[in-house]
Amino acid sequence: MSLGSQRGAAAAPGVVPAPCASKVELRLSCRHLLDRDPLTKSDPSVVLLQQRQSQWVQVDRTEVVRSSLHPVFSKVFTLDYYFEEVQKLRFEVYDTHGPGGLGCQDDDFLGGTECTLGQVGTGPRRAGRGPRAVTATDTDGARGGAGDAEDRLRGPVSPGSGAVPCLPLLPDFSDFQIVAQKKMTRPLLLKFGRKAGKSTITVTAEDISGNNGYVELSFRARKLDDKDLFSKSDPFLELFRVNEDLSEQLVYRTEVVKNNLSPVWEPFKVSLSSLCCCEETRPLKGLVWDYDSRGKHDFIGEFATTFLEMQVAFAEHQAQWECVNAKYKQKKRNYKNSGVVVLADLKLHRVYSFLDYIMGGCQIHCTVAIDFTASNGDPRNSCSLHYINPYQPNEYLQALVSVGEICQDYDSDKRFSALGFGARIPPKYEVGKPRGIQGVVQAYQNCLPRVQLYGPTNVAPIISKVARMAAAEERTGEASQYYILLILTDGVVTDMADTREAIVRASHLPMSIIIVGVGNADFTDMQILDGDDGVLRSPRGEPALRDIVQFVPFRELKHVSAAGGLGEHGHVPPGSSGIPITPVLQ
C-alpha cells in the first residue's frame, strides 16, 4: 500500500518518515519502428522493467498492436511515484511472435531506452507541494556520448523473465539538472548503444493521485458501413480524450468483432482521470474502424460527446450517436451516417479513501485473524512463536497489541471479531467477540491449549469472510461501517492466487487489510500483496481499485514497537502502541 502524504507525519520518534507517493499513469507510443517481418510489418509490444535491488524486474507489458510501425498502445502502466527516490525504468520494444500476444524467446528486439521517473537532485522541494508533472528522462543525454550509452545498453532482457542481471551502473543522477516533463520522446537503442534507425518511443505521464473513481462502459453499434468486398466489416472502437492543447489522447481500444456490422464490444473499465481528467465536460471522441490485418484499417466514422452527456443520455435511454464520415458527408448529398454507436451500459463507481469514510461518520469494525499453522511450533516449546512466557510477550502478542491498540481507538464499541486459521479445533468451539484488545489477548491465550496447530496457511477465506460483511453493509446504502482486517502470520500464504483474487474484489469495498509477518521467515513473496511495487492484479489480470493492503514484517518494526507492550500477565499498559499503523488505512 502506498501510504501517501500521511506516512511521514505519523511516524514514531526516531523513525525515518516514509516517502510520499503519488499515483502516475504512463501511456506509450512508438514511431518508425524497425520492420523485422519479411512479409508483413512488425507486431510490436513494449515491456516495462524497473530496477530493484540491482535487478531489472519486469513490471508489465502492453498489448500487441498488429502489423504497425507506428503503434499507439491503449495499455496504461500505473506506478507509484516517490519524489525522494531514484526510480530507474527501462522500456523494451519487441516484435512479438508468442501466441495470443504473449512474449516468448523468439521475439525480435526492436530497441530500448532507460529513464528515471521523477525529479532527482534538482534542489529542495517546496514544502507542501506535490509533483504536478512527472519527468521521464533517459540516460542517453546525460553525460558522455555514444560510448557511455554502449556501456549501459547491453542488449534486450528476455520478455518472459522476472528478474535479470543488472545493467552496468548508470551515472550519478544528482549531478544533472532534470527538467520536469509531462511528455518524453527518445530514440530507441539496440545492442551496444546503436540507434535503431529512426525509431522513437514517447512516454506521456499523468498524475492521477486526485482520481476519485472509475467508470464501466459498454458500447455496441448497428448498421455500420461495409468496407469489405467479400465479407462484412471487422469493426473496433477507439475512445479518445481531447486535451487542453487540442491534442487527442487514446483512452481505450476495444477488441475486433469479426464479420459484423452490428457489433457488441466487451465492457471495459477506465478511471475518471484517464477518461476525462475528472472533468465531466471535457470533449471525448469515438472512432470506429474496419480492422485490416496489414495495419491499414479503414475508417468507418466518428462521433463526439462528453462524459456528462453520456450520463444524461444514458439516464434518459437515449445514449446513441451517429457515426459520421466527414468525407462521405461532403461528397454524398443524401448521406446521413455510417452507422450508429450505442452506449449499452454505464456504471460510475466513486472511490473513497479511509479518511473519507471516517469524516463521513463511519464506525470502524476491527477483525483480528491469527495464524495457528504448525510452522509456528508447539506452543509448549519455548522456541515456538506461540509460546506463552509469563515474563515476556511473544511476537504475536506484541504485534497484536501494537497494531490493535491503534485500531480500537476508532472502534466505538471496542468489540473485535477474533478469528484463527490453520488449526484443528474442537467441535462447536467459538471465540465470540472479545471486548477491546485486552479481550482479544485473553481469547488468544485461552484458545492455544485447546486447538491443534495444523495448516495450510490459507488467507483468502478470511479476507472473503470480512469482505462479505463489508459488501452487505454497502448494499444497505448507508455504509456506516468501515472494516479493518488485521492478519498475523508467520510465513508466506499457500493460497496466493486465491488471496490476490480476494484482495482485488475487496478493493471495491469499505475495507482495509493489515498483514503483519511474525518471526524470521523470508517474506519476500508477501510484498506482492502490498501495492508499493505496482498495482496488485488478480490471476485474471484485473487490477485492484484501491491499494488496501499493507504488509509489515514485525521484525523491522521492533525498534519502534514498545518492547514491553504487554505487562507481566499480558495486560496492556497505556501508551504502549509503537507501530505507526494508522496512515496505512487508505
C-alpha positions in Angstrom: 0.0 0.0 0.0 1.2 3.5 -0.8 1.0 5.4 2.5 0.7 8.8 0.9 1.4 12.1 2.5 0.4 10.9 5.9 3.2 8.3 6.2 5.9 10.6 7.4 3.6 12.7 9.6 2.5 9.7 11.7 5.9 8.1 12.2 7.0 7.4 15.7 10.0 9.3 17.2 13.3 8.0 15.8 11.7 6.6 12.7 12.7 7.9 9.3 9.4 9.1 7.7 8.5 7.1 4.6 8.5 9.0 1.3 5.3 10.4 -0.1 3.9 8.5 -3.1 1.7 9.7 -5.9 0.0 7.5 -8.5 1.2 8.1 -12.0 -0.1 6.7 -15.3 2.2 6.1 -18.2 1.0 5.9 -21.8 3.2 4.8 -24.6 3.5 5.1 -28.4 6.3 4.5 -30.9 7.3 5.8 -34.3 9.3 4.4 -37.2 10.0 1.0 -35.7 12.2 -1.5 -37.4 10.4 -3.9 -39.6 11.6 -7.4 -38.7 8.9 -9.4 -40.6 9.6 -10.3 -44.2 6.0 -10.4 -45.5 4.2 -8.1 -43.1 5.1 -5.3 -40.7 6.2 -5.9 -37.1 3.8 -6.7 -34.3 5.2 -4.5 -31.5 4.6 -4.6 -27.8 6.5 -2.8 -25.0 7.9 -4.4 -21.8 8.3 -2.2 -18.8 11.1 -3.1 -16.3 12.1 -1.4 -13.1 15.4 -1.7 -11.3 15.0 -3.1 -7.8 17.9 -4.2 -5.6 20.4 -4.3 -8.6 18.0 -6.4 -10.7 15.8 -5.4 -13.6 12.3 -6.8 -12.9 9.5 -7.0 -15.4 6.6 -4.9 -14.2 4.1 -5.2 -17.0 3.8 -5.2 -20.8 1.4 -3.6 -23.3 -0.9 -5.3 -25.7 0.4 -6.3 -29.1 -0.5 -3.9 -32.0 -0.6 -6.0 -35.1 1.3 -5.0 -38.3 2.2 -1.5 -37.3 5.5 0.5 -37.3 3.8 3.5 -35.5 1.8 1.9 -32.7 -0.2 3.7 -30.1 -0.8 1.4 -27.1 -4.0 1.5 -25.1 -2.5 -0.3 -22.2 -1.7 2.1 -19.3 1.1 1.5 -16.8 0.3 2.7 -13.2 3.2 3.3 -10.9 3.9 4.8 -7.5 6.0 8.0 -7.8 8.3 8.8 -4.9 9.7 12.3 -5.2 12.7 11.4 -2.9 13.7 8.2 -4.7 15.6 7.5 -7.9 13.2 5.1 -9.8 15.0 3.6 -12.8 12.8 2.3 -15.6 13.6 0.6 -18.8 11.3 0.3 -21.8 12.0 -2.5 -24.3 10.1 -2.9 -27.6 9.7 -6.3 -29.2 8.2 -7.7 -32.4 6.0 -10.3 -30.7 5.6 -13.8 -32.1 4.1 -15.5 -29.0 0.6 -17.0 -29.1 -2.1 -14.6 -28.0 0.3 -11.7 -27.9 2.4 -13.2 -25.0 6.1 -12.8 -25.0 8.4 -15.6 -26.0 12.1 -16.2 -26.5 11.7 -15.8 -30.3 10.5 -12.2 -30.0 12.7 -9.8 -32.0 14.2 -6.9 -30.0 13.4 -3.6 -31.7 15.1 -1.3 -29.2 15.0 0.0 -25.7 15.7 3.0 -23.6 16.3 3.7 -19.9 15.0 6.6 -17.8 14.1 7.8 -14.3 10.7 8.6 -13.0 10.6 11.9 -11.2 12.8 14.8 -10.4 16.1 13.8 -8.9 18.7 16.2 -7.4 17.1 19.4 -8.7 17.2 21.3 -5.4 15.0 21.4 -2.4 11.3 20.5 -2.7 8.9 23.3 -1.8 7.1 22.4 1.4 3.6 21.2 1.0 3.8 20.9 -2.8 3.3 17.6 -4.5 4.5 16.9 -8.1 2.2 18.0 -10.8 4.3 16.7 -13.7 6.4 13.6 -13.9 9.8 13.5 -15.5 10.9 10.6 -17.6 14.5 11.5 -18.6 16.5 8.9 -20.5 20.2 8.3 -19.8 21.5 8.9 -23.3 21.6 12.7 -23.0 23.1 12.6 -19.5 26.9 12.5 -19.6 29.3 11.4 -22.3 28.4 10.2 -25.7 27.7 7.0 -27.6 30.5 5.3 -25.8 28.7 5.7 -22.5 25.4 4.6 -24.0 27.2 1.5 -25.3 28.3 0.6 -21.8 24.8 1.0 -20.4 22.7 -0.8 -23.0 24.0 -4.4 -23.4 21.0 -5.8 -25.2 17.5 -6.9 -24.5 16.1 -8.6 -21.5 14.1 -11.8 -22.1 10.4 -10.8 -22.1 9.4 -13.8 -20.1 11.9 -13.4 -17.3 11.2 -11.9 -13.9 14.5 -10.6 -12.6 17.5 -10.3 -14.8 21.1 -9.3 -14.1 21.5 -5.5 -13.6 23.0 -3.4 -16.4 26.1 -1.5 -15.6 25.6 1.3 -13.1 24.1 4.5 -14.5 25.8 7.8 -13.8 25.0 9.7 -10.6 21.7 11.5 -11.5 22.2 14.0 -8.7 24.8 15.7 -11.0 22.1 16.6 -13.6 19.5 19.3 -13.9 16.4 17.3 -14.9 13.5 19.4 -16.2 10.0 18.3 -15.3 8.2 16.9 -18.4 4.8 15.5 -19.0 5.9 14.0 -22.3 9.1 12.4 -23.3 10.2 11.3 -26.8 13.6 9.4 -27.0 15.3 7.3 -29.6 15.4 3.5 -29.2 18.8 1.9 -28.9 19.8 -1.6 -29.9 22.7 -3.6 -28.5 25.9 -1.8 -27.8 24.2 1.6 -27.9 23.5 1.5 -31.7 20.4 3.5 -32.7 17.5 1.5 -34.1 17.2 3.6 -37.2 14.7 6.5 -36.7 12.8 4.5 -34.1 11.5 6.6 -31.1 9.3 5.9 -28.1 7.1 8.6 -26.5 6.0 8.3 -22.9 3.2 10.5 -21.6 2.9 10.8 -17.8 -0.1 11.9 -15.8 -0.5 12.3 -12.1 -3.8 10.6 -11.0 -3.4 11.0 -7.3 -6.6 13.0 -7.2 -8.6 10.3 -9.0 -11.8 9.6 -7.2 -13.4 6.8 -9.2 -13.8 4.8 -12.3 -16.5 4.0 -14.8 -17.6 0.8 -16.6 -18.6 1.4 -20.2 -20.1 -0.9 -22.8 -20.6 0.0 -26.4 -22.4 -1.6 -29.4 -23.1 -0.4 -32.9 -25.7 -1.0 -35.6 -25.8 -0.7 -39.4 -22.1 0.2 -39.8 -20.8 0.7 -43.3 -19.5 -2.4 -45.0 -15.9 -1.9 -46.0 -15.0 -5.4 -47.2 -15.7 -6.7 -50.7 -16.4 -10.4 -49.9 -17.3 -10.2 -46.3 -18.6 -7.8 -43.7 -16.5 -5.2 -41.8 -14.5 -6.2 -38.8 -15.1 -3.2 -36.6 -13.3 -1.9 -33.5 -13.8 1.3 -31.5 -11.2 3.8 -30.2 -12.1 6.3 -27.5 -10.1 9.5 -27.2 -9.9 12.3 -24.8 -9.3 15.8 -26.1 -6.6 17.6 -24.1 -6.4 21.4 -23.4 -3.9 21.8 -26.2 -6.4 20.1 -28.5 -4.2 17.0 -28.8 -6.0 13.7 -28.6 -5.1 11.0 -26.0 -6.1 7.4 -26.6 -8.2 6.2 -23.6 -9.2 2.8 -24.8 -9.3 0.5 -27.8 -11.8 -2.3 -27.9 -11.3 -5.8 -29.4 -12.1 -6.5 -33.0 -15.5 -8.1 -33.7 -15.2 -10.1 -36.9 -17.6 -10.0 -39.8 -20.3 -8.0 -38.1 -22.0 -4.7 -39.0 -23.8 -4.5 -35.6 -21.0 -5.4 -33.2 -21.3 -5.7 -29.4 -18.0 -4.9 -27.8 -16.8 -6.2 -24.4 -17.4 -3.9 -21.4 -14.3 -2.1 -20.1 -13.3 -0.1 -17.1 -11.4 3.2 -17.1 -10.5 5.7 -14.4 -12.2 9.1 -14.4 -8.8 10.7 -14.6 -7.9 8.8 -17.7 -11.3 9.3 -19.3 -11.8 13.0 -18.8 -9.2 14.2 -16.2 -12.2 14.2 -13.7 -13.8 17.0 -15.8 -17.1 15.7 -17.0 -17.5 18.4 -19.7 -14.1 17.6 -21.3 -14.6 16.6 -25.0 -14.4 13.0 -26.0 -14.2 11.5 -29.4 -15.0 8.0 -30.6 -13.6 6.5 -33.8 -14.8 3.3 -35.5 -12.5 1.4 -37.8 -12.7 -1.7 -40.0 -9.7 -3.9 -38.9 -7.1 -4.8 -41.5 -4.5 -7.5 -40.7 -1.9 -5.5 -42.6 -2.4 -2.5 -40.3 -4.2 -0.4 -43.0 -7.5 -0.1 -41.1 -10.4 1.5 -43.0 -12.1 4.5 -41.3 -15.8 4.0 -40.8 -16.8 7.1 -38.9 -16.6 9.1 -35.7 -18.7 10.8 -33.0 -18.2 13.4 -30.3 -19.5 13.6 -26.8 -18.6 14.3 -23.2 -18.9 12.2 -20.1 -21.6 14.4 -18.7 -23.6 13.9 -22.0 -23.0 10.2 -21.7 -24.6 10.1 -18.2 -27.5 12.3 -19.0 -28.3 10.5 -22.3 -27.9 7.0 -20.7 -30.3 8.0 -17.8 -32.9 9.1 -20.5 -32.3 5.9 -22.5 -31.1 8.0 -25.5 -27.3 7.3 -25.3 -26.5 6.9 -29.0 -24.6 8.9 -31.6 -24.5 8.9 -35.3 -21.1 7.6 -36.6 -20.2 10.2 -39.3 -17.5 10.0 -42.0 -16.8 13.7 -42.9 -15.5 12.8 -46.5 -18.7 11.0 -47.3 -20.8 13.8 -45.8 -19.1 16.3 -48.2 -19.3 14.1 -51.3 -22.7 12.4 -50.9 -25.8 14.6 -51.0 -28.1 12.1 -49.3 -25.6 10.9 -46.8 -26.9 10.5 -43.2 -24.3 8.4 -41.3 -22.1 5.4 -41.4 -24.0 3.7 -38.6 -25.0 4.4 -35.0 -22.9 3.8 -31.9 -24.9 3.0 -28.7 -23.8 3.2 -25.1 -25.2 -0.1 -23.9 -24.2 0.3 -20.2 -22.6 2.9 -17.9 -21.7 2.3 -14.3 -20.0 5.0 -12.3 -18.0 4.0 -9.2 -16.7 6.6 -6.8 -13.5 5.7 -4.9 -13.4 6.9 -1.3 -10.3 7.0 0.9 -10.2 5.8 4.5 -10.3 9.5 5.6 -13.5 10.0 3.5 -15.2 7.2 5.4 -14.1 8.4 8.8 -15.1 12.0 8.1 -18.4 10.8 6.7 -19.3 9.3 10.1 -18.4 5.6 9.5 -17.6 3.5 12.6 -14.6 1.1 12.4 -15.2 -2.6 12.8 -12.0 -4.5 13.6 -11.3 -8.1 12.9 -8.2 -10.0 14.0 -7.0 -13.2 12.3 -4.2 -15.2 13.9 -2.1 -17.9 12.2 -2.4 -21.2 14.0 -0.4 -23.3 11.5 2.1 -26.0 12.6 5.0 -24.0 11.2 4.8 -21.7 14.3 6.0 -24.6 16.5 4.5 -26.3 19.5 3.2 -23.6 21.9 4.6 -25.6 24.8 8.1 -25.3 23.4 10.0 -22.1 24.2 11.1 -21.9 20.6 7.6 -21.6 19.3 6.3 -18.2 18.1 3.1 -19.0 20.1 5.0 -19.8 23.4 3.4 -18.0 26.3 6.1 -16.7 28.5 4.7 -15.2 31.8 7.5 -12.6 31.8 7.8 -11.5 28.2 5.1 -11.5 25.5 5.7 -13.5 22.3 5.8 -11.7 18.9 2.1 -12.5 18.2 1.1 -10.7 21.3 3.5 -7.8 20.7 2.2 -7.3 17.2 -1.4 -7.7 18.3 -1.2 -5.0 20.9 0.9 -2.6 18.9 -1.5 -2.6 16.0 -4.7 -3.4 17.7 -4.4 -0.6 20.3 -4.3 1.9 17.5 -7.3 0.4 15.6 -9.5 0.1 18.7 -9.5 3.9 19.1 -11.7 4.1 16.0 -14.0 1.3 17.1 -16.9 2.8 19.1 -18.0 -0.4 20.9 -14.4 -1.8 21.2 -15.6 -5.2 20.2 -13.2 -7.1 17.9 -14.0 -10.1 15.8 -11.3 -12.7 16.6 -10.6 -15.4 14.0 -8.0 -18.1 13.7 -6.8 -20.1 10.7 -4.8 -23.2 10.0 -5.8 -25.1 13.2 -7.8 -28.2 14.1 -10.4 -27.1 16.6 -12.8 -28.9 18.9 -16.4 -29.2 17.7 -18.6 -26.1 18.2 -15.7 -24.0 19.6 -16.1 -20.3 19.1 -14.2 -17.3 20.5 -17.0 -14.8 20.1 -16.5 -11.1 20.0 -13.9 -10.1 22.7 -14.1 -6.6 24.1 -11.1 -4.4 23.3 -7.6 -5.5 22.5 -7.3 -7.0 26.0 -10.2 -9.3 25.3 -8.5 -10.5 22.1 -5.3 -11.2 24.1 -7.2 -13.2 26.6 -9.1 -15.1 23.9 -5.8 -15.9 22.2 -4.2 -17.2 25.4 -7.3 -19.2 26.3 -7.6 -21.0 22.9 -4.0 -22.0 22.5 -4.2 -25.1 24.8 -7.5 -26.2 23.1 -6.5 -26.2 19.4 -4.1 -28.3 17.4 -1.7 -26.3 15.2 -2.1 -27.7 11.7 -2.3 -26.0 8.2 -2.2 -24.8 5.5 -1.8 -21.0 5.6 -4.9 -20.1 3.6 -5.7 -16.4 4.0 -8.3 -16.0 1.2 -11.2 -17.4 3.2 -10.5 -14.9 6.0 -10.4 -12.0 3.6 -13.6 -13.2 1.8 -15.4 -13.6 5.1 -14.8 -10.0 6.2 -15.4 -8.8 2.6 -18.9 -10.4 2.7 -19.7 -8.3 5.8 -18.4 -5.2 4.1 -20.4 -5.9 1.0 -23.6 -6.5 3.0 -23.0 -3.1 4.7 -22.5 -1.4 1.3 -25.8 -2.9 0.0 -27.8 -1.1 2.7 -26.9 2.2 1.0 -25.7 3.7 4.3 -22.2 2.2 4.5 -21.9 3.3 8.2 -19.2 0.7 8.9 -15.6 0.5 7.7 -13.9 -2.9 8.1 -10.2 -3.4 9.1 -8.8 -6.9 8.9 -5.5 -7.5 10.9 -3.8 -10.7 9.8 -0.9 -12.1 11.9 1.1 -14.8 10.2 4.5 -16.5 10.4 5.0 -17.2 6.7 4.0 -16.9 3.1 0.4 -17.8 2.3 -0.2 -21.0 0.4 -3.2 -19.8 -1.5 -1.5 -16.8 -3.1 -3.7 -16.9 -6.3 -7.0 -17.0 -4.3 -5.7 -14.4 -1.9 -4.9 -12.0 -4.8 -8.3 -12.6 -6.2 -10.0 -11.9 -2.8 -8.0 -8.7 -2.3 -8.9 -7.3 -5.7 -12.6 -8.0 -5.0 -12.3 -6.4 -1.6 -10.7 -3.3 -3.0 -14.2 -2.2 -4.2 -15.5 -2.3 -0.6 -15.1 -0.1 2.6 -12.3 -2.3 3.8 -8.5 -2.3 4.6 -6.1 -5.1 5.4 -3.0 -5.1 7.5 -0.8 -8.1 7.3 2.0 -8.5 9.9 4.7 -11.0 9.3 5.8 -12.6 12.6 9.1 -14.4 13.0 12.2 -14.7 10.9 10.8 -16.2 7.7 11.5 -14.9 4.2 8.6 -12.7 3.5 9.8 -11.5 0.1 6.8 -13.1 -1.8 4.4 -11.3 0.5 5.4 -8.0 -1.0 3.3 -9.0 -4.0 0.2 -8.3 -1.9 1.3 -4.9 -0.9 0.8 -2.3 -3.7 4.0 -0.4 -3.2 5.7 -2.1 -6.2 2.8 -1.6 -8.6 -0.9 -2.2 -8.8 -1.9 -5.6 -7.5 -3.7 -7.7 -10.0 -5.8 -10.8 -9.7 -4.7 -14.0 -11.6 -7.2 -12.9 -14.3 -5.4 -9.6 -14.7 -8.0 -7.4 -13.1 -6.3 -4.5 -11.1 -7.2 -3.6 -7.6 -9.4 -0.5 -7.5 -7.7 0.8 -4.3 -4.5 -0.1 -2.6 -6.0 -1.6 0.6 -3.2 -3.9 1.8 -0.2 -3.0 4.0 2.3 -5.8 4.7 4.7 -5.2 7.6 7.4 -7.6 8.7 7.3 -7.3 12.5 11.0 -7.7 13.0 11.6 -4.5 11.1 9.4 -2.6 13.4 10.6 -3.9 16.7 12.8 -0.8 17.3 9.6 1.3 17.2 7.3 -1.1 18.9 7.1 -0.9 22.6 9.3 -3.8 23.8 7.2 -4.1 26.9 3.9 -3.7 25.1 2.3 -6.3 27.4 2.7 -6.4 31.2 3.7 -9.4 33.2 0.4 -11.2 32.7 -0.4 -10.0 29.2 -2.1 -6.8 30.2 -1.9 -3.7 28.1 -0.3 -0.7 29.7 -1.4 2.7 28.5 0.6 4.3 25.7 2.3 1.1 24.6 1.5 1.3 20.9 4.6 1.7 18.8 3.8 0.9 15.2 2.6 4.0 13.2 -0.1 2.0 11.6 -3.0 4.5 11.2 -1.8 6.0 7.9 -2.0 2.7 6.1 -5.8 2.7 6.2 -6.3 4.4 2.9 
